């Protein structure tokens, strides 16, 4: 079994593949990254002729677009309800922007292409959010570093390292201001969300981890209430503006021993 690595630029970020395969992974990786690019071509608001850009300009309607757009719309609505409105795919201009959902969804769909080719031991780093194969063997490393809540220019040291071996967790996502500045808005006030510095969510799947990391960050002072709603489903690490740290009770059990 040979190790493979691949780096793909897409959606304005970098996707990094790491895995092991008995045969050449070239075709599997090609099909996998094609999924990412198709999602980008469909949902990017930075591509002028994408379906989402046309929708934003009022040139078309959801019913006239590919069915996948309607599916993503419904999924975003579902998550808005589940998070009591702290996750929203609607901007203050009332434009549909599902980027907070699409990256994780596309990563999961891309991962399916690897498993269809018989590759089970792999991980995908989607711009800092991690998906581990749920079919990975016990020999596949499942240690994931959580970056400090600082800018790239300051340090790339890890705040802590998680070990998800022998757990039901296969995804880690982090939302914060360190790398991209204040880019998350409060969907209830449409002001910039800035009460917290960083939120890391560990979950069974990447969509849950990514969406909730965004929603919890956006909820600010209401974070504890939102986290409690998902007790038993996720573990969370929160760093506030004063660099005070809060973690759910089970988080410490997932920290790798030094």
C-alpha positions, 0 to 999 in steps of 0.5 A, spaced: 500 500 500 502 506 497 501 513 500 498 518 495 498 526 496 494 531 492 493 539 492 487 542 489 486 549 488 478 550 488 473 555 491 478 560 493 482 555 498 486 549 497 484 542 498 489 537 500 488 529 499 492 524 503 491 517 503 493 510 502 491 505 496 493 499 493 493 501 486 494 508 482 489 513 485 490 518 479 483 516 476 479 517 483 483 523 484 481 526 478 474 524 479 474 527 486 476 534 484 472 534 478 466 534 483 469 540 487 470 544 481 463 543 478 460 545 485 464 551 484 462 553 477 455 552 480 455 556 486 460 561 486 458 568 486 465 570 483 464 567 477 459 571 473 455 566 469 454 561 474 447 559 476 448 563 483 450 569 480 445 569 475 440 568 480 443 574 484 442 578 479 435 576 478 436 573 471 433 566 473 429 563 479 431 557 483 425 553 479 429 554 472 436 552 475 439 545 476 436 541 481 442 541 486 441 548 487 434 547 490 437 541 494 442 546 497 437 551 498 432 546 502 438 544 506 440 551 508 433 552 510 433 546 514 440 548 518 437 555 519 431 552 523 436 547 527 440 553 529 435 557 531 437 562 525 444 563 527 446 559 520 443 563 514 445 562 507 442 569 505 446 575 505 443 582 508 442 584 500 437 578 500 442 574 496 442 566 496 450 565 498 450 558 501 458 558 501 458 556 508 454 549 506 457 548 499 464 547 501 463 541 506 457 538 502 462 538 496 468 535 500 463 529 502 461 528 495 468 528 492 470 523 498 465 518 495 469 518 489 475 515 492 471 510 496 467 508 489 474 506 487 476 502 493 480 507 497 478 507 504 484 510 508 484 517 506 483 524 509 481 531 505 483 538 508 478 542 505 481 549 507 483 547 514 476 543 515 478 536 516 474 530 513 476 523 515 474 517 511 469 513 515 471 507 512 479 508 514 483 502 517 485 503 524 492 504 522 490 510 518 493 516 523 487 520 525 491 526 529 488 533 527 492 539 529 487 545 532 491 552 530 492 557 535 487 563 534 492 568 531 494 570 524 498 566 519 503 571 519 504 570 527 505 563 527 502 556 525 503 552 531 498 548 534 493 550 540 492 542 541 492 536 537 486 531 537 486 524 536 479 521 533 482 514 533 476 509 536 471 514 536 465 516 532 467 523 530 470 523 522 470 531 521 473 537 524 471 544 522 474 551 525 471 558 524 474 564 526 477 571 524 485 569 524 486 568 517 480 571 513 479 577 518 471 578 520 468 575 514 462 572 518 456 576 519 450 575 525 444 573 521 440 576 526 443 583 525 447 583 519 453 586 523 459 583 523 460 577 528 466 579 532 464 577 540 468 570 539 475 569 536 475 562 534 470 556 534 472 549 533 467 543 532 468 536 532 462 532 529 461 525 525 460 529 519 463 535 515 457 538 514 455 538 521 462 540 523 462 546 518 455 549 519 455 549 526 462 552 527 459 558 523 453 558 527 456 558 533 461 563 532 455 568 529 451 567 535 457 570 540 454 571 547 449 566 545 454 560 543 453 556 550 445 556 549 446 553 541 452 548 543 447 545 548 442 544 543 447 539 540 449 536 546 451 528 545 452 530 537 458 534 537 464 537 541 466 544 541 472 549 543 471 556 543 476 562 544 473 569 546 476 575 544 480 575 551 483 569 549 479 565 554 477 558 552 471 554 553 470 547 551 464 542 552 465 536 557 467 531 552 472 535 548 478 533 553 478 526 552 479 527 544 486 531 546 492 527 544 496 525 550 503 529 549 
